[in-house]
Amino acid sequence: MIDNPIRNIFYYKNFYLDFFEKLKPEVKKKFNWTLQLIATIERVPKKYFEHLTDSTGIYEIRVEAGSDIYRVFSFFDKGNLVILVNGFQKKTQKTPRHEIELAEKLKKQYFDEKGK
């Protein structure tokens, strides 16, 4: 466990965990390292964590393993709580629009459920 994290990381339902389970062990290790980095350092390099322009507060967690590129979308709740949603392996230069739309939908669903 991380002592005194700057940010807490939360998995919304099983979206991230289902994605994570299918990854190779070396990619899982890199994701765990990247999430620890996001949780513990004040200024996370854009190489690992970046806000998506043209989104409503969606952030992209970036992991590269060899020539493979992976992304997980997330958003903030209450400033320091990072909510992880959908992940995918990136196969083209441009991020697939349907993945961004899914992240936006899951974010809305999260806040709608939380508001009840």
C-alpha positions in Angstrom: 0.0 0.0 0.0 1.0 3.6 -0.6 1.6 5.7 2.5 0.0 9.2 2.3 -0.9 9.2 -1.4 -1.5 12.6 -3.1 -4.3 11.0 -5.1 -6.5 8.0 -4.4 -7.3 5.7 -7.3 -10.6 4.0 -7.6 -11.9 1.5 -10.2 -15.4 2.3 -11.4 -17.2 -1.0 -11.5 -15.1 -3.6 -13.3 -14.2 -1.7 -16.5 -10.5 -1.2 -15.7 -10.1 -4.6 -13.9 -11.6 -6.5 -16.8 -9.2 -4.8 -19.2 -6.2 -5.3 -16.8 -6.9 -9.0 -16.4 -6.3 -9.6 -20.1 -2.9 -7.9 -20.2 0.5 -9.6 -20.3 2.4 -9.7 -17.0 4.9 -7.1 -18.1 2.2 -4.7 -19.1 0.4 -5.2 -15.8 3.6 -4.4 -14.0 3.9 -1.1 -16.0 0.3 -0.2 -15.3 0.8 -0.8 -11.6 4.0 1.4 -11.7 2.2 4.1 -13.6 -0.7 4.2 -11.2 1.6 4.4 -8.2 3.4 7.3 -9.9 0.0 9.1 -10.4 -0.9 8.4 -6.8 2.3 9.7 -5.3 3.9 12.5 -7.2 2.6 16.1 -7.4 3.3 16.7 -11.1 2.9 13.6 -13.2 4.7 13.9 -16.6 2.4 14.1 -19.6 4.1 11.0 -20.9 2.0 9.0 -18.3 -1.1 11.2 -17.6 -2.6 13.8 -19.7 -5.9 15.7 -20.1 -7.7 15.0 -23.3 -8.6 18.1 -25.1 -12.2 18.2 -26.5 -13.4 16.2 -23.4 -15.3 17.0 -20.2 -12.4 16.4 -17.9 -11.3 13.0 -19.2 -7.6 12.1 -18.6 -5.6 9.5 -20.4 -3.2 7.2 -18.5 -0.5 6.1 -20.9 1.6 2.9 -20.9 4.0 1.7 -23.5 5.5 -1.8 -23.4 7.8 -2.5 -26.3 6.0 -1.4 -29.4 2.6 -1.8 -27.8 0.7 1.2 -26.5 -2.1 1.1 -24.0 -4.5 3.7 -22.7 -6.9 3.9 -19.8 -9.3 6.8 -19.4 -10.0 8.4 -16.0 -11.4 11.5 -14.4 -11.3 13.3 -11.1 -13.8 13.3 -8.3 -13.3 15.8 -5.4 -9.9 16.9 -6.7 -7.7 14.0 -5.6 -9.8 10.9 -6.3 -8.9 9.4 -9.7 -11.6 7.2 -11.2 -10.5 4.7 -13.7 -12.9 3.5 -16.4 -12.3 1.9 -19.8 -8.9 0.8 -21.2 -7.8 -0.4 -24.6 -4.7 -1.1 -26.7 -4.0 1.8 -29.0 -3.3 0.6 -32.6 -3.5 3.8 -34.5 -2.1 7.3 -34.1 -5.5 8.8 -33.3 -7.4 7.8 -30.2 -10.6 6.0 -31.3 -13.6 8.3 -30.9 -15.8 5.5 -29.5 -13.4 4.9 -26.6 -13.6 8.6 -25.7 -17.4 8.5 -26.0 -17.5 5.4 -23.7 -15.3 7.2 -21.1 -17.7 10.2 -21.2 -20.7 8.0 -20.8 -19.1 6.1 -17.9 -18.2 9.4 -16.2 -21.8 10.6 -16.5 -23.1 7.3 -15.2 -20.7 7.4 -12.2 -21.8 10.9 -11.2 -25.5 10.1 -11.8 -25.2 7.0 -9.5 -23.3 9.0 -6.9 -26.0 11.7 -6.9 -28.7 9.2 -5.9 
